[in-house]
Amino acid sequence: MSSESIERKRALNGAKTKYEANKASAQRYRKKTETMQLVVPKGERDIWKAYAAQKGKSLNAFITDLVHGDMDAAGFDYTVPKED
């Protein structure tokens, strides 16, 4: 079956297209996360990324673990208060 006929069949049955399903999934993910921007000297990001890969982590996971580890060592309660 061609992709056009699959999409036509989905539309007739009221099913979501792949695009709609992906969009909905991305929106749910964005509701649970925040974006931060970190500015570093050129080339530094690649060095950090390579080091994180050696540790078996993504750069995001590596930085998050470093921050949480430092906060734990300081005895800081970093739980996020629940919004009403």
C-alpha positions in Angstrom: 0.0 0.0 0.0 1.3 3.5 -0.8 1.8 6.1 1.9 -0.9 8.2 0.3 -3.5 5.4 0.5 -2.5 4.7 4.1 -3.0 8.4 5.0 -6.4 8.4 3.2 -7.4 5.3 5.1 -6.4 6.9 8.4 -8.4 10.1 7.5 -11.5 8.1 6.7 -11.3 6.1 9.9 -10.7 9.3 12.0 -7.2 8.1 13.1 -4.4 10.5 13.6 -1.7 10.9 11.0 1.9 10.2 12.0 2.5 14.0 11.9 -0.4 14.6 14.3 0.7 11.8 16.7 4.3 13.1 16.7 3.1 16.7 17.3 0.9 15.6 20.2 3.7 13.6 21.7 6.2 16.5 21.4 3.6 18.9 23.1 3.2 16.5 26.0 7.0 16.3 26.4 7.4 20.1 26.3 4.8 20.6 29.0 7.1 18.6 31.4 10.4 20.2 30.5 12.1 23.6 30.4 14.8 24.8 28.1 18.0 26.4 29.2 20.7 27.9 27.1 24.4 27.7 28.1 27.0 29.8 26.4 30.6 28.4 26.3 33.7 29.2 24.3 33.8 27.7 20.7 34.9 24.1 20.8 34.2 23.6 24.5 30.8 22.0 23.8 32.4 19.3 21.7 35.0 18.5 24.4 32.3 18.2 27.0 30.2 16.1 24.7 33.1 13.7 24.0 33.8 13.4 27.8 30.1 12.7 28.5 30.1 10.0 25.8 33.1 8.4 27.5 31.0 8.3 30.7 28.2 6.7 28.7 25.9 9.7 29.0 24.4 12.4 26.8 25.7 15.9 27.5 22.4 16.9 29.0 22.4 14.0 31.4 26.0 14.6 32.3 25.5 18.2 33.2 22.3 17.4 35.1 24.1 14.7 37.1 26.9 17.1 37.9 24.5 19.8 39.2 22.5 17.4 41.2 25.6 15.8 42.7 26.9 19.2 43.8 23.5 20.1 45.3 23.4 16.7 47.1 26.9 17.3 48.5 25.9 20.7 49.8 22.8 19.2 51.4 20.4 21.3 49.3 16.8 20.2 48.9 16.4 20.6 45.1 12.9 19.2 44.9 10.6 21.4 42.8 7.5 22.6 44.6 4.3 21.4 43.0 2.2 24.1 41.4 -1.5 24.3 42.3 
